[in-house]
Amino acid sequence: MDFSALSTLATLDLSHNQLSGSIPSSIEHLRELHALLLHGNQIRGSIPPALANLTKLTTLRLSNNELVGSVPREIGSL
């Protein structure tokens, strides 16, 4: 998925939409994103370290999915 056309998006709320698959690393193109809400879906895989490139992110909700692994260290620098 190409997110470059949405580069000025501030909030992305896709919670409770029965989404499946993984979080694409191309989400890092959403440089103005303040809130990423993906909770309550069926997202699988790991949390991409590319989320650390979202330097304006203040809210991240990934609960109630099927994610595995640990939170990438890079995200701790946000």
N, C-alpha and C positions, 0 to 999 in steps of 0.2 A: 504494500500500500504506500502511496506517495503522499506525504503530508505537507510537502513544500508549498502547495497552493493555500494552505491554512496557516501560514506562518504567523499571522497576527491574532490567532485564536487565543482567548484568555482562559476560558473554561471549557473542558470537555467532560460532559456527564453522560456516560453510557452505562450507568449502573442499572442492575436488574433488567437486562435485555436478553438474557440467555445467550450471550456471546460465547463462542468457543474458539479454540485455537490458542495461539500465543500472542504476547504483546510484541508487535514489530519494533525492531530497533530503529526504524526510520521515524519513530515518534519523536526522536531527538530534534527534528526540524521544527517542532512547535515551540520556538524559542520564547514566545511571549506567554506561554501557558502558566497560569497561576494555580489552577485546580485540575487535577486528573482523577476522575471518579469512575472506577471500573468495578466496584464491589458488587457482589451478588450475581455473578455470572458463572460461566463454566470455563474460564480461561485456564489453560494448562501451561506447563513449562516453568521456566525460571524468570525472575525479574531481570530485564535487560540492564546491564550497566549503563547503557546509553541514556537512561533516565537522569543520570547525573548531569547531563548536558542541559537539562531544563533548569537553568539557574534561577528563574523567577518562581519556580514551583513552591507553593506554600502549603498546599493540601494534596495529599496522595492517599487514596483509599483503594486498597486491593483485596480487602478481606472477603471471605466467603467465595473463594475461587478454588481452583485445584492446582495452585502454584506449588512448586517444589524447590528445595535448596534454600540457601540463606539469602538475606538481603545483601546485595552487592556493596562492598566497602565504599565504592565511589559515591553512592547515594548519601552516605553520612556527611559528605562535604557540602550538601545543599544548605 
